[in-house]
């Protein structure tokens, strides 16, 4: 195998699929169709990811499915490789190997690989419904996604009667969105009862949202469903408040009641129209940030004066950030060995923790590059960049490293980013997988950006103590 596939698991049974996927995803000139990060260091091609979906090891399958979301449906966009990949995934749904059950990156609980692949097709169908003004990217990619809907529906439809409710519900959700294609409109009366009786009563909030949104679009009465959802949310909020109040006499009963409720297995963030307040817009014009103070560091040119040992912008390594995919030469999911190879540097410090009865890598510091790589299950999930001397990371041409924290927060607000805040007051942009921590540098506070996956957004529980104490 070539270098781009060496990071992915491989077995003989994947060869046929790899050849098929490679042919499906190849241009006339022999190059493979691109995804969001094609050609980036150690980022696998779409055909490599598809072949790894059926890997023998569960951990490797989970990793490959994570790549399907991050590389092929990144930030609610489809790419030239996305639609061919969707067609290939649909052909895998009757493969016995998709019956293997695991926990997947984006959802709580366990489910078969078959159900999670159908969930990916659901997300694909949701993105395909976006208008051209909402879908960032080439219009022809969106047109190709829409054109594929009838074929995908006929491959997903048999699973709407599957014996496993996890597969059945996923298939009904996918079908409900795929029926947005005008060629499939005649099938709506057949599916409307399924959507109402099965999907609308699911414990999965994404499925319930699809049911309400699709039934309303089909002219069905959804007042009862809307009222039930409002009541559900109000009850959960009320009981949740009691459960968090140690002075409330009903705390114990509230905690017990919450523990008995069905698990909401919806992903926190899905592409498409899942969030009613979500709207994709063209990236905002780079905001004017304050000019850097003059500095004096060993690498500075003669004549530069200043009290702070902080690099000028041109002295930083220059990296770019692709949300939920990676930063610079690093991408999420890398092992420590792969990071070491990408940076051509050995870690100066490594720290381990104990989870699930075994020792796991917590973080590794690379002093020459001036970053900290943080891990979960020994895979890269977060990158922290040192403010004074770390790489200058840009997003939409806006520098994120070593800036005035309040100015960068204002920039995020001006681009209508949804922000939450850590217990330390750090802004966390869940739309981008970006947290802005502050780091003291010779008496002043500068931004120490953290680039992370959605499951790391809860910084209090995700970051080790050493990161909170980092100055």
C-alpha positions in Angstrom: 0.0 0.0 0.0 1.1 3.6 -0.6 1.9 5.9 2.2 -1.5 7.5 2.4 -3.1 4.1 3.4 -0.4 3.0 5.8 -2.1 4.7 8.7 -5.3 2.7 8.2 -5.9 -0.9 9.1 -5.8 -3.4 6.3 -6.8 -7.0 5.6 -7.2 -9.1 2.5 -11.0 -8.8 2.6 -10.7 -5.1 2.0 -8.8 -5.3 -1.3 -11.9 -5.8 -3.5 -13.6 -2.9 -1.9 -10.5 -0.7 -2.1 -10.2 -1.4 -5.8 -13.9 -0.7 -6.4 -13.8 2.5 -4.3 -10.6 3.7 -6.1 -12.3 3.2 -9.5 -15.4 5.0 -8.3 -13.5 7.9 -6.9 -10.9 8.4 -9.7 -11.0 11.2 -12.2 -10.3 10.7 -15.9 -6.7 11.8 -15.4 -6.1 9.1 -12.8 -6.2 11.4 -9.7 -8.6 10.6 -6.9 -11.5 13.0 -6.3 -10.7 15.3 -3.3 -12.3 15.6 0.1 -11.8 18.5 2.5 -8.1 17.7 3.2 -6.9 15.7 0.2 -3.1 15.7 0.0 -2.5 16.8 3.6 0.2 15.0 5.5 -1.0 11.5 6.4 -4.6 12.3 5.8 -6.1 9.2 4.1 -7.8 9.3 0.8 -11.5 8.6 0.5 -11.0 5.2 -1.0 -8.7 4.3 1.9 -11.3 5.3 4.5 -14.0 3.4 2.7 -11.9 0.2 2.7 -11.1 0.6 6.4 -14.9 0.8 7.3 -14.9 -3.0 7.1 -11.7 -3.5 9.1 -11.5 -6.5 11.4 -10.8 -4.5 14.5 -13.6 -2.5 16.0 -11.4 0.5 17.0 -10.3 0.8 13.4 -13.8 0.7 12.1 -14.8 3.4 14.5 -11.9 5.5 13.4 -12.8 5.1 9.7 -16.4 6.1 10.3 -15.2 9.2 12.1 -13.2 10.1 9.0 -16.4 9.8 6.9 -17.9 12.7 8.8 -14.8 14.8 9.2 -13.4 14.4 5.6 -16.5 14.0 3.5 -19.2 16.0 5.3 -17.0 18.7 6.9 -19.0 21.6 8.3 -22.1 20.8 6.3 -20.4 20.6 2.9 -20.1 18.0 0.3 -17.0 17.5 -1.9 -16.2 15.8 -5.2 -15.5 12.6 -3.3 -18.6 12.7 -1.1 -21.3 11.5 -3.5 -19.3 8.6 -5.0 -18.5 7.6 -1.4 -22.2 7.6 -0.5 -23.0 5.3 -3.3 -20.3 2.9 -2.2 -21.5 3.0 1.4 -25.0 2.1 0.3 -23.6 -1.0 -1.4 -22.1 -2.1 2.0 -25.3 -2.2 3.9 -26.1 -5.8 3.2 -22.6 -7.0 4.1 -22.7 -9.3 7.2 -19.7 -7.5 8.6 -21.8 -4.4 9.2 -23.7 -6.3 11.9 -20.7 -5.7 14.2 -21.8 -3.6 17.2 -19.6 -0.8 18.6 -19.7 2.7 20.2 -19.3 5.4 17.6 -17.6 8.8 18.0 -20.6 11.0 17.4 -23.3 9.2 19.3 -24.0 7.7 22.7 -24.8 4.1 23.2 -23.9 1.1 21.1 -25.3 0.3 17.6 -24.3 -1.9 14.6 -22.0 -0.6 12.0 -25.0 -0.9 9.6 -27.0 1.6 11.6 -24.1 4.0 11.8 -23.5 3.9 8.0 -27.2 4.6 7.5 -26.8 7.5 9.9 -24.1 8.8 7.7 -26.4 8.6 4.7 -29.0 10.5 6.7 -26.5 13.2 7.3 -25.6 13.2 3.6 -29.2 13.5 2.7 -29.7 16.4 5.2 -26.8 18.3 3.6 -28.2 17.6 0.1 -31.3 19.5 1.0 -29.4 22.7 1.7 -29.8 25.6 -0.8 -26.9 26.7 -2.8 -26.6 29.8 -0.7 -26.4 27.7 2.5 -24.0 25.1 1.2 -20.4 26.3 1.1 -18.6 24.8 -1.8 -19.0 24.2 -5.5 -22.6 24.0 -6.7 -21.8 20.9 -8.8 -21.0 19.0 -5.7 -24.4 19.7 -4.2 -26.1 18.9 -7.5 -24.4 15.5 -7.6 -25.5 14.8 -4.0 -29.1 15.6 -4.9 -29.0 13.5 -8.1 -27.9 10.4 -6.0 -30.9 10.4 -3.7 -33.2 8.1 -5.6 -30.6 5.4 -5.9 -29.6 5.7 -2.3 -33.3 5.5 -1.2 -33.9 2.2 -3.0 -30.8 0.7 -1.3 -31.8 2.0 2.2 -35.5 1.3 1.9 -35.4 -2.5 2.7 -33.9 -1.7 6.1 -37.0 0.3 7.2 -38.4 -3.1 8.2 -35.2 -4.4 9.8 -35.6 -6.5 13.0 -33.1 -4.4 14.8 -34.8 -1.1 15.8 -31.5 0.8 15.7 -31.1 -0.1 12.0 -34.8 0.4 11.3 -35.0 3.9 12.9 -31.9 5.0 11.1 -33.3 3.8 7.8 -36.6 5.5 8.3 -34.8 8.8 9.1 -32.6 8.5 6.0 -35.6 7.7 3.8 -37.6 10.6 5.2 -34.8 13.0 4.1 -34.1 11.3 0.8 -37.8 11.7 -0.1 -37.1 15.4 -0.5 -36.1 14.4 -4.1 -39.1 15.2 -6.5 -38.7 11.8 -8.2 -39.6 10.1 -4.9 -42.6 12.3 -4.0 -45.1 9.6 -4.8 -43.7 7.5 -2.0 -44.5 10.0 0.8 -47.9 8.6 1.6 -46.3 5.2 2.2 -43.7 6.6 4.6 -45.6 9.2 6.5 -47.2 6.7 8.9 -43.8 5.2 9.6 -42.3 8.6 10.3 -45.1 9.5 12.6 -45.5 6.2 14.5 -41.8 5.2 14.7 -39.5 8.2 14.2 -41.6 10.8 16.1 -41.6 8.6 19.2 -37.8 7.8 19.1 -35.6 8.5 22.1 -33.2 10.1 19.6 -33.8 13.8 19.4 -32.4 14.1 15.9 -34.8 11.5 14.6 -37.7 13.3 16.3 -36.7 16.5 14.7 -36.6 14.9 11.3 -40.1 13.5 11.9 -41.5 16.9 12.8 -39.7 18.8 10.0 -40.7 16.3 7.3 -44.3 15.7 8.4 -44.8 19.5 8.4 -43.3 19.8 4.9 -45.6 17.0 3.7 -48.6 18.9 5.0 -49.3 16.7 8.0 -50.6 18.0 11.4 -47.6 18.3 13.8 -49.1 20.4 16.6 -49.3 17.4 18.9 -45.7 16.5 18.2 -44.5 20.1 18.8 -46.4 20.2 22.1 -45.0 16.9 23.2 -41.5 18.0 22.4 -41.9 21.2 24.3 -43.3 19.3 27.3 -40.4 16.9 27.1 -37.8 19.7 27.1 -39.5 21.6 29.9 -39.7 18.5 32.1 -36.1 17.6 31.5 -35.0 21.2 32.3 -37.1 21.3 35.5 -36.0 17.9 36.8 -32.4 18.6 35.7 -32.4 21.7 37.8 -33.6 19.8 40.8 -31.0 17.1 40.3 -28.2 19.7 40.3 -29.5 21.4 43.5 -27.9 19.8 46.5 -30.3 21.7 48.8 -33.5 20.5 47.1 -35.2 17.7 49.0 -36.2 16.1 45.7 -32.7 15.8 44.4 -32.5 12.0 44.9 -35.8 11.4 43.2 -34.9 13.7 40.4 -31.6 11.9 39.8 -33.3 8.5 39.8 -36.0 9.7 37.4 -33.3 11.1 35.0 -31.4 7.8 35.2 -34.5 5.9 34.1 -35.0 8.0 31.0 -34.1 6.5 27.6 -30.6 7.6 26.4 -30.7 10.4 23.7 -28.3 9.0 21.2 -28.4 12.0 18.8 -25.0 13.5 17.8 -24.4 16.9 19.4 -23.5 18.3 16.0 -24.8 17.0 12.7 -24.4 18.6 9.2 -27.4 19.9 7.4 -30.5 21.5 9.0 -30.5 19.8 12.3 -30.2 23.0 14.3 -33.0 25.4 13.5 -30.8 28.4 14.3 -28.0 27.1 12.1 -27.2 28.9 8.9 -24.0 28.6 6.9 -22.7 31.9 5.6 -19.6 32.8 3.7 -16.7 33.3 6.1 -16.5 36.8 7.5 -13.9 39.1 6.2 -10.8 39.0 8.3 -11.3 41.3 11.3 -8.7 44.0 12.0 -6.7 42.8 15.0 -4.3 45.0 16.9 -0.8 45.1 15.5 1.8 43.1 17.4 4.0 44.8 19.9 7.7 45.1 19.0 9.6 42.2 20.5 13.2 41.2 21.2 13.9 37.5 20.7 17.0 35.7 19.6 15.7 35.3 16.0 14.6 38.9 15.7 16.2 41.1 13.1 18.7 43.8 14.3 17.0 47.0 15.4 13.9 45.4 16.9 13.5 46.6 20.5 10.9 45.7 23.2 10.6 44.1 26.6 8.7 40.9 25.7 10.2 37.6 24.6 7.5 37.0 22.1 8.0 36.1 18.4 6.9 38.5 15.7 4.3 37.1 13.3 6.8 36.3 10.5 8.9 34.3 12.9 6.2 31.8 13.8 5.7 28.7 11.7 2.6 29.2 9.5 -0.2 26.7 10.0 -3.8 26.6 8.9 -6.8 25.2 10.8 -9.5 23.0 9.2 -12.3 22.6 11.7 -12.8 19.0 13.0 -10.1 17.7 10.7 -6.8 19.1 11.9 -4.3 21.9 12.2 -1.1 22.3 10.3 0.5 18.9 9.5 -1.6 17.3 12.2 -5.0 15.8 12.0 -7.3 14.4 14.6 -7.0 10.6 15.2 -3.2 10.5 14.8 -1.1 8.4 17.1 1.9 9.8 18.9 4.2 8.0 16.4 2.4 9.7 13.5 2.6 13.1 15.1 6.4 12.6 15.8 6.9 11.8 12.1 4.8 14.7 10.9 6.7 17.2 13.1 10.1 15.5 12.7 10.5 16.0 16.5 10.4 13.8 19.5 8.2 14.9 22.4 10.1 16.5 25.3 7.4 15.4 27.8 4.7 12.7 27.8 2.1 12.2 30.4 -0.2 9.2 31.0 -3.4 8.6 32.9 -5.3 5.5 33.9 -8.7 5.0 32.4 -10.8 1.8 32.2 -8.1 -0.1 34.1 -5.3 0.6 31.6 -2.7 3.3 31.1 -3.4 5.7 28.3 -1.5 8.6 26.8 -2.8 11.9 28.1 -0.6 14.5 26.4 2.8 15.1 24.8 4.7 18.4 24.7 6.8 19.3 21.6 9.0 22.1 22.7 10.7 22.9 19.4 7.3 23.2 17.7 5.8 24.8 20.8 2.6 22.8 20.9 0.9 20.3 23.2 -0.9 17.3 21.7 -3.7 15.9 23.9 -5.0 12.4 23.5 -8.0 10.2 24.2 -7.7 6.4 23.7 -4.2 7.2 22.4 -5.5 9.2 19.5 -5.1 12.9 18.9 -8.2 14.9 19.9 -6.9 18.3 20.8 -3.9 20.5 20.0 -2.9 23.5 22.2 -0.6 26.1 20.7 1.8 28.1 22.8 1.1 31.8 22.7 4.6 33.3 22.6 6.3 31.0 20.1 3.9 28.4 18.8 2.9 28.2 15.1 0.8 31.1 13.9 -2.5 29.3 13.1 -4.9 31.0 10.7 -8.6 30.4 10.0 -10.1 32.4 7.0 -6.7 34.3 7.0 -7.2 35.5 10.6 -4.3 34.7 13.0 -5.4 32.9 16.2 -2.1 32.5 18.1 -0.7 35.1 20.4 -3.5 37.7 20.0 -5.3 39.9 22.4 -8.0 37.5 23.8 -10.8 40.0 23.8 -10.3 41.0 20.2 -10.4 37.4 19.1 -13.5 36.8 21.1 -15.1 39.8 19.4 -14.1 38.5 16.0 -15.9 35.2 16.7 -19.0 37.0 17.8 -19.0 39.2 14.7 -19.0 36.1 12.5 -22.1 34.9 14.5 -20.3 32.0 16.1 -22.1 30.1 18.8 -20.0 30.5 22.0 -20.1 28.7 25.3 -17.6 29.3 28.1 -15.5 27.0 30.3 -15.4 27.3 34.0 -12.3 29.5 33.6 -14.2 31.9 31.2 -12.5 30.6 28.0 -14.7 31.1 24.9 -15.5 27.8 23.2 -16.8 28.0 19.6 -18.7 24.7 19.1 -19.3 25.5 15.4 -15.5 25.3 14.7 -14.0 23.1 17.4 -12.0 26.1 18.7 -11.4 27.2 22.3 -9.5 30.4 23.2 -7.5 30.1 26.4 -5.3 32.8 27.7 -1.6 32.3 28.5 0.7 34.7 30.3 3.7 35.8 28.3 6.1 38.1 30.1 3.4 39.9 32.0 0.7 40.1 29.3 -2.1 37.7 28.3 -2.2 36.3 24.8 -4.3 33.7 23.2 -3.4 30.0 23.5 -5.8 28.5 21.0 -7.1 24.9 21.4 -8.2 23.0 18.3 -10.4 20.1 19.3 -13.1 17.6 18.3 -16.7 18.0 19.6 -16.3 15.5 22.4 -13.6 17.8 23.9 -15.9 20.8 24.1 -16.4 20.2 27.8 -12.9 21.5 28.7 -13.3 21.0 32.5 -13.6 17.2 32.1 -11.5 16.9 29.0 -8.3 18.8 29.8 -5.7 17.4 32.3 -4.7 19.4 35.3 -1.4 20.3 33.8 -3.2 22.2 31.0 -5.3 24.2 33.4 -2.1 25.1 35.3 -0.1 25.9 32.1 1.3 29.5 32.2 
